[in-house]
C-alpha cells in the first residue's frame, strides 16, 4: 500500500552531536512478513521515514539503520533483522556502542490486546506475552524503556492459533484503518525525543 511504501532515496538533514536516542520498530525481515500484524513496528518506521525524509538502508548492529535528526535530536532508527524473538540482540548492541540508557530506547511494536487502530504509550512495564519485548528486557536488563503499542486486535476465536494470527497479513481495509494510528505514533516519537513523554501520553494515545 502506498502509505507504507518505503523511500528509496533520502534528503534528511545532516546529523550533529552524539546519538541521544534509539528508535526501534519491531518486526520480521523478509517479503513474506511485510504486511503482517507482527510487523506493525516496521510499518510505523516506514511512515516515520516518509515523514522525516530518510531511509533505513545501513546494515549495522544486526539491523537496518538510519542516523537522523528528529525534533532537533540525533537518533538511531532501527529495524532489527534478528527476527522478532531476538530483537533485544540488535538493540543491546547499538545501545552498548552509543552508551544509550534503556529510558532512551523507544520501541514500537504490535499488541494483540489492543483493538485494531488503537495506540497506547507507556514509559515502562512488563513484556506481557510479546516475545520481542521479552528479548529486549532480557538483553537490556531493564523494562524501563518507553514503548509505543500499535493495536492489531486479538485473534477472532480462542481456538485460532496465535502464531498464525500475528503472522497473518493486514487487509487493505485494515491498513487504511492504521493510517491515523501510525501518524499519531510518529507524533509521539517527536514528543518523546523532545523530552515531553507526558504530552505524548496525553495527546497521542488512541483508545
C-alpha positions as CSV (number, residue, x, y, z in Angstrom):
1,X,0.0,0.0,0.0
2,X,1.3,3.4,-1.0
3,X,1.0,4.8,2.6
4,X,3.6,2.3,3.8
5,X,5.8,2.4,0.7
6,X,9.5,2.7,1.7
7,X,11.5,5.6,0.4
8,X,14.3,4.7,-1.9
9,X,16.2,8.0,-1.6
10,X,16.9,10.3,1.3
11,X,17.2,14.1,1.8
12,X,17.5,14.0,5.6
13,X,19.3,16.8,7.4
14,X,22.9,16.4,8.4
15,X,23.3,14.9,11.8
16,X,25.3,16.6,14.6
17,X,26.2,15.7,18.2
18,X,26.2,12.3,19.9
19,X,23.4,9.8,19.3
20,X,20.8,10.5,22.0
21,X,18.0,8.0,21.3
22,X,17.4,4.7,19.7
23,X,14.1,4.3,17.9
24,X,13.4,0.7,17.1
25,X,10.4,-0.7,15.2
26,X,10.0,-4.4,15.7
27,X,9.1,-7.0,13.1
28,X,10.4,-9.9,11.0
29,X,12.6,-9.4,7.9
30,X,11.5,-10.8,4.5
31,X,8.8,-10.0,2.0
32,X,6.6,-12.8,3.3
33,X,6.2,-10.9,6.6
34,X,6.0,-7.3,5.2
35,X,2.3,-6.5,5.9
36,X,1.7,-8.9,8.8
37,X,0.3,-7.9,12.1
38,X,3.6,-8.7,13.8
39,X,5.3,-6.2,11.6
40,X,3.4,-3.2,12.8
41,X,6.6,-1.7,14.2
42,X,8.4,-1.9,10.8
43,X,5.4,-0.4,9.1
44,X,5.5,2.5,11.6
45,X,9.1,3.1,10.7
46,X,8.1,3.3,7.1
47,X,5.7,6.1,8.0
48,X,8.4,7.8,10.0
49,X,10.8,7.5,7.0
50,X,8.3,9.2,4.8
51,X,7.6,12.0,7.2
52,X,11.2,12.7,8.0
53,X,12.7,12.0,4.6
54,X,15.2,9.3,5.3
55,X,15.8,5.6,4.6
56,X,16.9,2.7,6.9
57,X,19.4,1.4,4.4
58,X,22.6,0.9,6.5
59,X,23.2,-2.6,7.9
60,X,24.7,-2.2,11.3
61,X,24.1,-3.7,14.8
62,X,22.1,-6.6,13.3
63,X,19.6,-4.1,12.0
64,X,18.8,-1.8,9.1
65,X,19.6,1.6,10.4
66,X,19.4,5.3,9.8
67,X,21.3,8.1,11.7
68,X,18.9,11.1,11.6
69,X,17.8,14.2,13.4
70,X,14.3,14.1,14.8
71,X,12.9,17.2,16.6
72,X,16.5,18.5,17.0
73,X,17.9,15.3,18.5
74,X,20.2,12.8,16.9
75,X,18.5,9.4,16.7
76,X,19.5,5.9,15.5
77,X,16.4,4.5,13.9
78,X,16.5,0.7,13.7
79,X,14.7,-2.3,12.1
80,X,16.2,-5.3,13.9
81,X,16.9,-8.1,11.4
82,X,17.2,-10.8,14.0
83,X,13.6,-11.9,13.8
84,X,11.1,-10.8,16.4
85,X,12.1,-13.2,19.2
86,X,15.7,-11.9,19.2
87,X,15.0,-8.2,18.9
88,X,17.0,-7.5,22.0
89,X,20.3,-8.6,20.4
90,X,20.3,-5.7,18.0
91,X,19.0,-3.0,20.4
92,X,21.6,-4.1,23.1
93,X,24.4,-3.9,20.6
94,X,23.6,-0.4,19.5
95,X,22.8,0.8,23.0
96,X,26.1,-0.5,24.3
97,X,28.0,1.1,21.4
98,X,26.4,4.6,21.9
99,X,26.0,4.2,25.7
100,X,22.3,4.8,25.4
101,X,20.4,4.0,28.7
102,X,17.1,2.0,28.4
103,X,15.0,5.1,29.1
104,X,16.2,6.5,25.8
105,X,15.3,3.4,23.8
106,X,11.9,3.9,22.2
107,X,10.3,0.6,21.0
108,X,7.4,0.4,18.6
109,X,5.5,-2.9,18.3
110,X,2.2,-4.7,17.8
111,X,-0.2,-5.5,20.6
112,X,-3.0,-8.1,20.2
113,X,-4.6,-6.9,23.4
114,X,-5.4,-3.5,21.9
115,X,-8.1,-3.1,19.3
116,X,-7.1,-2.5,15.7
117,X,-6.2,1.1,15.2
118,X,-5.8,2.0,18.9
119,X,-2.5,3.3,20.2
120,X,-1.0,3.2,23.7
121,X,2.2,4.7,25.0
122,X,3.9,3.6,28.2
123,X,7.0,4.8,29.9
124,X,8.0,1.3,31.0
125,X,6.4,-2.0,32.0
126,X,6.4,-5.8,31.6
127,X,6.6,-7.7,28.4
128,X,3.2,-9.4,28.7
129,X,3.1,-12.1,26.0
130,X,5.2,-10.2,23.5
131,X,8.4,-12.2,22.8
132,X,10.2,-9.2,21.1
133,X,9.8,-7.2,24.3
134,X,10.8,-10.1,26.4
135,X,14.0,-10.3,24.4
136,X,14.7,-6.6,24.8
137,X,14.1,-6.6,28.6
138,X,16.4,-9.6,28.9
139,X,19.2,-8.0,26.9
140,X,19.0,-4.5,28.4
141,X,18.4,-5.9,31.9
142,X,15.6,-3.4,32.4
143,X,12.0,-2.8,31.5
144,X,12.5,0.9,31.9
145,X,12.1,1.9,28.3
146,X,9.3,3.8,26.5
147,X,7.2,1.8,24.2
148,X,4.6,2.6,21.6
149,X,2.0,-0.1,21.2
150,X,0.1,-0.4,18.0
151,X,-3.2,-2.2,18.3
152,X,-3.7,-5.0,15.9
153,X,-6.7,-6.7,17.6
154,X,-7.0,-10.1,19.1
155,X,-7.5,-13.4,17.3
156,X,-11.0,-13.9,16.0
157,X,-11.6,-17.1,18.0
158,X,-10.0,-18.5,21.2
159,X,-9.1,-21.7,19.3
160,X,-7.3,-19.8,16.5
161,X,-3.5,-20.3,16.5
162,X,-1.8,-17.2,17.9
163,X,1.3,-17.6,15.7
164,X,-0.9,-17.9,12.6
165,X,-2.8,-14.8,13.6
166,X,0.1,-12.5,14.2
167,X,1.9,-13.7,11.1
168,X,-1.3,-13.1,9.0
169,X,-1.4,-10.1,6.8
170,X,-3.3,-6.9,7.3
171,X,-6.1,-6.5,4.7
172,X,-6.1,-3.3,2.7
173,X,-9.0,-2.0,4.8
174,X,-7.1,-2.7,8.0
175,X,-4.0,-0.9,6.6
176,X,-6.3,2.1,5.9
177,X,-7.5,2.0,9.5
178,X,-3.9,2.0,10.7
179,X,-3.0,5.2,8.8
180,X,-4.1,7.6,11.6
181,X,-2.5,5.3,14.2
182,X,0.9,5.4,12.6
183,X,0.8,9.1,12.2
184,X,-0.1,9.5,15.9
185,X,2.8,7.2,16.7
186,X,5.2,9.4,14.8
187,X,3.8,12.4,16.6
188,X,4.6,10.6,19.9
189,X,8.1,9.8,18.8
190,X,8.8,13.5,18.2
191,X,7.5,14.5,21.6
192,X,9.4,11.7,23.4
193,X,12.7,12.6,21.9
194,X,11.9,16.3,22.7
195,X,11.6,15.4,26.4
196,X,7.8,15.6,26.6
197,X,6.7,12.0,27.0
198,X,3.9,13.2,29.3
199,X,2.4,15.2,26.5
200,X,2.7,12.2,24.2
201,X,0.8,10.2,26.8
202,X,-2.0,12.8,26.9
203,X,-2.3,13.7,23.3
204,X,-1.2,10.9,21.1
205,X,-2.9,7.8,22.5
206,X,-5.9,6.5,20.7
207,X,-8.4,4.3,22.5
